[in-house]
Amino acid sequence: QIQFLESGGGSVQAGGSLTLSCVASGRAFSTYYMAWVRQAPGREREIVATITTVSGSTFYADFAKGRFTISRDNAKNIVYLKMDHLKPDDTAVYYCAGRKFASRRVASDYTEWGQGTQVTVSS
């Protein structure tokens, strides 16, 4: 069974940048479709970005387009989320999540989850 561990969260001022990392342990990371998902207080989890297995095709939520970049390194079992021009509305717990067989744009469709990392953006 695969497990994910996120890191890289923290506190930053508006306009700043953070890069989140998610390291996978277990087998066959390259067969997992990956996503970054966030959850702000009092809100449901929402997809931030997704990436396919080998080709690395990506999808971004509208709020992430032009500011965030998802990437993966299958040799290192890592998926990244680079976040630039951060806004206070980006404050949330960020999770990496994975699923097999197909990419999805709904957070609840992902079956494997990390524990999350907190991102706080101050104005």
C-alpha positions in Angstrom: 0.0 0.0 0.0 1.2 3.5 -0.8 1.6 6.3 1.7 2.2 10.0 1.2 4.0 12.5 3.4 3.7 16.2 2.7 6.2 18.9 3.7 7.0 22.5 2.9 4.0 24.3 4.4 4.5 27.4 6.6 3.6 31.0 7.0 4.3 33.6 4.3 3.2 37.1 3.5 0.9 37.8 0.6 2.8 37.8 -2.6 5.3 35.3 -1.4 6.0 31.7 -2.6 6.1 28.2 -1.1 6.9 24.9 -2.6 5.2 21.8 -1.2 6.6 18.3 -1.5 4.9 15.0 -1.2 7.0 11.9 -0.9 5.5 8.5 -1.6 6.5 5.4 0.2 5.5 2.0 -1.1 5.2 0.6 -4.5 4.3 1.8 -8.0 4.1 5.5 -7.4 4.4 6.1 -11.1 1.0 4.3 -11.6 -0.8 6.8 -9.3 -2.6 9.8 -10.7 -1.8 12.6 -8.2 -3.5 15.7 -7.0 -3.0 18.5 -4.6 -6.2 19.3 -2.6 -6.8 22.0 -0.1 -9.2 22.6 2.7 -9.8 25.9 4.4 -11.5 26.2 7.7 -15.3 25.8 7.3 -15.0 24.8 3.7 -15.0 21.5 1.7 -11.9 20.1 0.2 -11.2 21.3 -3.3 -8.9 20.3 -6.0 -5.9 22.6 -6.6 -4.1 20.7 -9.4 -3.8 17.2 -10.8 -1.1 15.4 -12.8 -1.2 12.2 -14.7 1.1 9.2 -14.3 3.8 9.3 -16.9 3.0 12.0 -19.5 2.6 14.5 -16.7 -0.5 16.2 -18.2 -1.8 18.7 -15.7 -5.1 20.4 -14.6 -5.4 23.5 -12.5 -8.4 24.9 -10.7 -9.2 28.4 -11.9 -7.8 30.0 -8.8 -4.4 28.2 -9.3 -3.9 29.0 -13.0 -0.9 31.1 -13.6 0.2 31.0 -9.9 0.7 27.3 -9.0 2.7 24.6 -10.8 2.3 20.9 -10.1 5.1 18.5 -11.1 6.3 15.0 -10.3 9.5 13.0 -10.3 8.7 9.4 -10.6 12.3 8.3 -10.1 12.2 10.0 -6.7 8.6 9.2 -5.8 7.8 12.9 -5.3 5.1 15.3 -6.4 5.5 19.0 -6.0 3.3 22.1 -5.8 5.1 25.4 -6.4 2.9 28.3 -5.3 3.7 31.9 -6.3 1.9 35.1 -5.7 0.2 33.7 -2.7 -2.9 35.4 -1.4 -4.6 35.2 2.1 -7.4 33.2 0.5 -4.8 30.5 -0.2 -4.6 29.8 3.5 -5.6 26.1 4.0 -4.3 22.7 4.8 -2.9 21.2 1.6 -3.0 17.5 1.0 -1.5 15.3 -1.7 -3.8 12.6 -2.8 -3.5 9.7 -5.3 -5.7 7.3 -7.2 -5.2 4.6 -9.8 -6.6 4.0 -13.2 -7.7 7.6 -14.2 -7.3 11.2 -13.3 -10.2 12.9 -11.6 -11.1 16.5 -10.8 -13.1 15.8 -7.7 -11.3 15.5 -4.4 -13.5 12.7 -3.0 -12.5 10.5 -6.0 -9.0 10.2 -4.6 -8.4 7.1 -2.5 -5.0 7.6 -0.8 -4.2 10.7 1.2 -1.3 12.3 3.1 -1.8 13.9 6.5 -1.6 17.5 5.1 0.6 20.5 5.6 -0.6 23.9 6.8 -0.2 27.0 4.5 -0.9 30.4 6.1 -0.8 33.6 4.1 -0.9 36.9 5.9 -1.9 40.2 4.4 
